[in-house]
Amino acid sequence: MQHSQMKGLNIVDVADLPGQAPKDFVGLVTRAIVDPGYVVIRGLNFGPKDRASASSFLLDFAQHLGTPISHDENGSIVWNIRAKEGLSQTVPTFSEHADEAFLHTDSQYREAPEDIFALLCLSKATCGGGLSLLMTYDDLMAELAAHPDGAAHEAALREVSFPFAVPSAFKTNPDGPEEFVYSPILEAGKQIRFRADTIEVSLRRNDNALPERGLRAFEALKAILSTSSKVNSFYLEEGDLFVLNNRNTLHGRTAFNDAKRHLLRVRLKI
Protein backbone atom coordinates (compact mmCIF):
# COMPACT_ATOMS: atom_id res chain seq x y z
CA MET A 1 0.00 0.00 0.00
CA GLN A 2 1.22 3.48 -0.80
CA HIS A 3 0.57 5.93 2.01
CA SER A 4 0.11 9.69 1.62
CA GLN A 5 1.13 12.05 4.38
CA MET A 6 -2.04 13.72 5.58
CA LYS A 7 -2.39 17.38 4.63
CA GLY A 8 -4.06 19.58 7.20
CA LEU A 9 -4.04 16.84 9.83
CA ASN A 10 -6.38 17.83 12.63
CA ILE A 11 -3.71 18.35 15.32
CA VAL A 12 -4.25 20.65 18.27
CA ASP A 13 -1.33 21.59 20.52
CA VAL A 14 -2.19 21.33 24.19
CA ALA A 15 -0.49 24.69 24.72
CA ASP A 16 -3.28 26.30 22.68
CA LEU A 17 -6.02 24.88 24.91
CA PRO A 18 -7.40 26.67 27.99
CA GLY A 19 -6.22 23.88 30.29
CA GLN A 20 -4.57 20.47 30.38
CA ALA A 21 -7.13 18.56 32.47
CA PRO A 22 -9.28 15.94 30.71
CA LYS A 23 -12.42 18.05 31.11
CA ASP A 24 -10.77 20.83 29.09
CA PHE A 25 -10.70 18.60 25.98
CA VAL A 26 -14.30 17.44 25.93
CA GLY A 27 -15.83 20.24 23.87
CA LEU A 28 -13.03 20.13 21.30
CA VAL A 29 -13.22 16.35 20.96
CA THR A 30 -17.03 16.31 20.75
CA ARG A 31 -16.90 18.65 17.76
CA ALA A 32 -13.97 16.88 16.09
CA ILE A 33 -15.49 13.40 16.12
CA VAL A 34 -18.42 14.75 14.09
CA ASP A 35 -16.19 16.53 11.56
CA PRO A 36 -13.60 15.48 10.44
CA GLY A 37 -14.09 12.38 12.61
CA TYR A 38 -10.91 12.48 14.69
CA VAL A 39 -8.47 14.77 16.49
CA VAL A 40 -4.88 14.52 17.73
CA ILE A 41 -4.06 16.51 20.86
CA ARG A 42 -0.29 16.96 20.94
CA GLY A 43 2.09 17.89 23.71
CA LEU A 44 0.74 16.10 26.77
CA ASN A 45 3.49 15.40 29.25
CA PHE A 46 3.47 11.60 29.19
CA GLY A 47 6.24 9.22 28.25
CA PRO A 48 7.37 5.60 28.65
CA LYS A 49 7.75 5.84 32.43
CA ASP A 50 4.33 7.42 33.02
CA ARG A 51 2.08 4.40 32.52
CA ALA A 52 0.17 4.76 35.81
CA SER A 53 -0.46 8.51 35.58
CA ALA A 54 -1.27 8.26 31.86
CA SER A 55 -3.77 5.50 32.56
CA SER A 56 -5.49 7.62 35.22
CA PHE A 57 -5.57 10.59 32.85
CA LEU A 58 -7.06 8.52 30.04
CA LEU A 59 -9.74 7.01 32.26
CA ASP A 60 -10.68 10.46 33.61
CA PHE A 61 -10.91 11.76 30.04
CA ALA A 62 -13.15 8.87 28.98
CA GLN A 63 -15.49 9.42 31.93
CA HIS A 64 -15.88 13.11 31.03
CA LEU A 65 -16.59 12.32 27.38
CA GLY A 66 -18.89 9.31 27.68
CA THR A 67 -19.25 5.84 29.18
CA PRO A 68 -16.08 3.72 29.17
CA ILE A 69 -16.51 0.19 27.78
CA SER A 70 -14.55 -2.79 29.10
CA HIS A 71 -12.31 -4.68 26.69
CA ASP A 72 -12.73 -8.18 28.12
CA GLU A 73 -14.48 -10.35 30.67
CA ASN A 74 -12.15 -8.98 33.37
CA GLY A 75 -13.61 -5.50 32.97
CA SER A 76 -10.36 -3.93 31.71
CA ILE A 77 -11.01 -0.31 30.73
CA VAL A 78 -7.49 0.89 29.88
CA TRP A 79 -5.85 -1.52 27.43
CA ASN A 80 -2.16 -1.80 26.50
CA ILE A 81 -1.33 -1.63 22.80
CA ARG A 82 2.02 -3.39 22.88
CA ALA A 83 3.48 -6.35 21.00
CA LYS A 84 3.65 -9.60 22.94
CA GLU A 85 6.05 -12.44 22.28
CA GLY A 86 4.98 -16.02 21.61
CA LEU A 87 1.37 -15.38 20.59
CA SER A 88 -0.41 -18.57 19.55
CA GLN A 89 -3.95 -17.27 19.23
CA THR A 90 -6.20 -18.41 16.41
CA VAL A 91 -7.44 -14.86 15.85
CA PRO A 92 -4.86 -12.46 17.33
CA THR A 93 -5.89 -8.94 18.21
CA PHE A 94 -3.98 -6.07 16.60
CA SER A 95 -3.15 -4.68 20.04
CA GLU A 96 -0.94 -7.68 20.85
CA HIS A 97 1.24 -8.13 17.76
CA ALA A 98 3.60 -5.99 15.65
CA ASP A 99 2.36 -6.93 12.18
CA GLU A 100 0.45 -4.61 9.88
CA ALA A 101 -3.03 -3.70 11.08
CA PHE A 102 -5.05 -3.37 7.87
CA LEU A 103 -7.60 -0.55 7.88
CA HIS A 104 -10.48 -1.50 10.17
CA THR A 105 -12.89 -0.38 12.84
CA ASP A 106 -12.54 -1.51 16.45
CA SER A 107 -14.88 -4.02 18.09
CA GLN A 108 -16.43 -5.15 14.83
CA TYR A 109 -16.91 -8.46 16.69
CA ARG A 110 -19.39 -6.88 19.15
CA GLU A 111 -23.11 -6.68 18.52
CA ALA A 112 -22.87 -2.93 19.21
CA PRO A 113 -19.34 -1.55 18.70
CA GLU A 114 -18.37 1.46 20.79
CA ASP A 115 -18.73 4.94 19.31
CA ILE A 116 -15.32 6.34 20.16
CA PHE A 117 -11.87 5.18 21.10
CA ALA A 118 -8.87 7.14 22.33
CA LEU A 119 -5.18 6.26 22.12
CA LEU A 120 -2.49 7.84 24.28
CA CYS A 121 1.04 7.32 22.95
CA LEU A 122 3.68 6.58 25.59
CA SER A 123 6.41 5.45 23.22
CA LYS A 124 6.49 5.46 19.42
CA ALA A 125 8.35 2.91 17.33
CA THR A 126 11.83 4.12 16.41
CA CYS A 127 12.29 1.58 13.60
CA GLY A 128 10.40 3.59 10.97
CA GLY A 129 7.28 1.43 11.32
CA GLY A 130 4.12 1.81 13.35
CA LEU A 131 2.79 4.52 11.05
CA SER A 132 -0.86 5.32 11.80
CA LEU A 133 -3.32 5.06 8.88
CA LEU A 134 -6.67 6.78 8.48
CA MET A 135 -9.56 6.86 5.98
CA THR A 136 -12.91 8.57 6.41
CA TYR A 137 -16.28 7.12 5.45
CA ASP A 138 -16.83 9.87 2.84
CA ASP A 139 -13.49 9.16 1.15
CA LEU A 140 -14.25 5.44 1.08
CA MET A 141 -17.67 6.00 -0.46
CA ALA A 142 -16.17 8.28 -3.10
CA GLU A 143 -13.72 5.54 -4.06
CA LEU A 144 -16.50 2.95 -4.11
CA ALA A 145 -18.65 5.18 -6.34
CA ALA A 146 -15.77 5.47 -8.82
CA HIS A 147 -15.46 1.68 -9.07
CA PRO A 148 -16.99 0.16 -12.27
CA ASP A 149 -19.17 -2.13 -10.14
CA GLY A 150 -19.44 0.29 -7.24
CA ALA A 151 -23.23 0.39 -7.02
CA ALA A 152 -23.54 -3.39 -6.90
CA HIS A 153 -20.73 -3.69 -4.36
CA GLU A 154 -22.24 -1.00 -2.14
CA ALA A 155 -25.59 -2.80 -2.18
CA ALA A 156 -23.91 -6.06 -1.15
CA LEU A 157 -21.92 -4.37 1.61
CA ARG A 158 -25.22 -3.02 2.98
CA GLU A 159 -27.35 -6.13 2.55
CA VAL A 160 -25.14 -9.18 3.16
CA SER A 161 -24.39 -10.33 6.71
CA PHE A 162 -20.63 -10.78 6.90
CA PRO A 163 -19.12 -13.15 9.49
CA PHE A 164 -16.66 -11.49 11.89
CA ALA A 165 -14.58 -13.86 14.01
CA VAL A 166 -14.12 -12.67 17.60
CA PRO A 167 -10.39 -12.22 18.41
CA SER A 168 -9.21 -14.85 20.85
CA ALA A 169 -8.44 -12.27 23.57
CA PHE A 170 -12.07 -11.07 23.57
CA LYS A 171 -14.04 -14.32 23.36
CA THR A 172 -16.70 -14.84 26.00
CA ASN A 173 -15.22 -18.29 26.60
CA PRO A 174 -11.42 -18.15 26.05
CA ASP A 175 -11.15 -21.94 25.91
CA GLY A 176 -14.24 -22.51 23.82
CA PRO A 177 -14.77 -22.75 20.06
CA GLU A 178 -14.40 -19.80 17.70
CA GLU A 179 -17.10 -17.17 18.06
CA PHE A 180 -18.62 -15.05 15.29
CA VAL A 181 -20.79 -11.96 14.94
CA TYR A 182 -22.77 -11.37 11.72
CA SER A 183 -23.45 -7.92 10.29
CA PRO A 184 -23.39 -5.86 7.08
CA ILE A 185 -20.17 -3.90 6.58
CA LEU A 186 -22.01 -0.67 5.70
CA GLU A 187 -24.69 0.19 8.24
CA ALA A 188 -27.30 2.93 8.50
CA GLY A 189 -26.26 6.47 9.37
CA LYS A 190 -22.92 6.51 7.52
CA GLN A 191 -21.56 3.77 9.74
CA ILE A 192 -19.05 1.09 8.86
CA ARG A 193 -17.98 -2.15 10.54
CA PHE A 194 -14.91 -3.81 9.05
CA ARG A 195 -11.87 -5.96 9.74
CA ALA A 196 -10.67 -8.07 6.84
CA ASP A 197 -8.77 -10.80 8.68
CA THR A 198 -11.68 -11.69 10.96
CA ILE A 199 -13.87 -12.23 7.88
CA GLU A 200 -11.11 -14.24 6.21
CA VAL A 201 -10.99 -16.61 9.19
CA SER A 202 -14.62 -17.48 8.46
CA LEU A 203 -13.91 -17.99 4.77
CA ARG A 204 -11.07 -20.39 5.56
CA ARG A 205 -13.40 -22.42 7.78
CA ASN A 206 -16.31 -22.38 5.36
CA ASP A 207 -16.06 -21.70 1.63
CA ASN A 208 -19.78 -20.91 1.59
CA ALA A 209 -19.68 -18.38 4.44
CA LEU A 210 -20.57 -15.62 1.96
CA PRO A 211 -22.75 -15.48 -1.15
CA GLU A 212 -20.87 -14.71 -4.35
CA ARG A 213 -21.97 -11.03 -4.40
CA GLY A 214 -20.75 -10.59 -0.86
CA LEU A 215 -17.39 -12.17 -1.65
CA ARG A 216 -16.92 -9.94 -4.72
CA ALA A 217 -17.79 -6.82 -2.70
CA PHE A 218 -15.42 -7.85 0.09
CA GLU A 219 -12.52 -8.34 -2.33
CA ALA A 220 -13.26 -5.01 -4.04
CA LEU A 221 -13.31 -3.22 -0.69
CA LYS A 222 -9.97 -4.71 0.30
CA ALA A 223 -8.48 -3.64 -3.04
CA ILE A 224 -9.73 -0.07 -2.58
CA LEU A 225 -8.26 0.15 0.91
CA SER A 226 -4.96 -1.30 -0.32
CA THR A 227 -4.47 1.12 -3.21
CA SER A 228 -6.40 4.32 -2.51
CA SER A 229 -4.50 7.61 -2.40
CA LYS A 230 -7.12 8.78 0.09
CA VAL A 231 -5.58 6.61 2.81
CA ASN A 232 -3.58 9.05 4.91
CA SER A 233 -0.69 8.40 7.28
CA PHE A 234 1.02 10.06 10.23
CA TYR A 235 3.12 9.21 13.28
CA LEU A 236 1.71 9.37 16.77
CA GLU A 237 4.37 11.10 18.83
CA GLU A 238 5.12 10.54 22.49
CA GLY A 239 2.38 12.24 24.51
CA ASP A 240 -0.15 12.40 21.64
CA LEU A 241 -3.82 11.76 22.45
CA PHE A 242 -5.62 10.43 19.35
CA VAL A 243 -9.44 10.32 19.54
CA LEU A 244 -11.40 8.79 16.66
CA ASN A 245 -15.02 8.16 15.69
CA ASN A 246 -15.10 4.38 15.48
CA ARG A 247 -18.35 4.23 13.52
CA ASN A 248 -17.38 6.26 10.46
CA THR A 249 -13.56 6.30 10.27
CA LEU A 250 -11.23 3.45 9.40
CA HIS A 251 -7.81 3.26 11.03
CA GLY A 252 -4.77 1.01 10.96
CA ARG A 253 -0.99 0.97 11.16
CA THR A 254 2.06 -0.30 9.36
CA ALA A 255 4.16 -3.13 10.79
CA PHE A 256 6.98 -2.38 13.23
CA ASN A 257 9.80 -4.22 15.00
CA ASP A 258 10.40 -2.02 18.04
CA ALA A 259 9.17 -3.83 21.15
CA LYS A 260 9.17 -0.57 23.10
CA ARG A 261 6.23 0.88 21.10
CA HIS A 262 3.47 1.38 23.66
CA LEU A 263 0.04 2.99 23.45
CA LEU A 264 -2.87 3.00 25.88
CA ARG A 265 -6.47 2.71 24.66
CA VAL A 266 -9.92 3.36 26.05
CA ARG A 267 -13.22 2.63 24.32
CA LEU A 268 -16.43 4.46 25.11
CA LYS A 269 -20.03 5.07 24.23
CA ILE A 270 -21.32 8.60 23.72
Summary of the structure (lengths in Angstrom):
residues: 270
radius of gyration: 18.2
end to end distance: 33.0
largest distance: 55.8
contacts: 830
relative contact order: 0.27
helix: 30%
strand: 24%
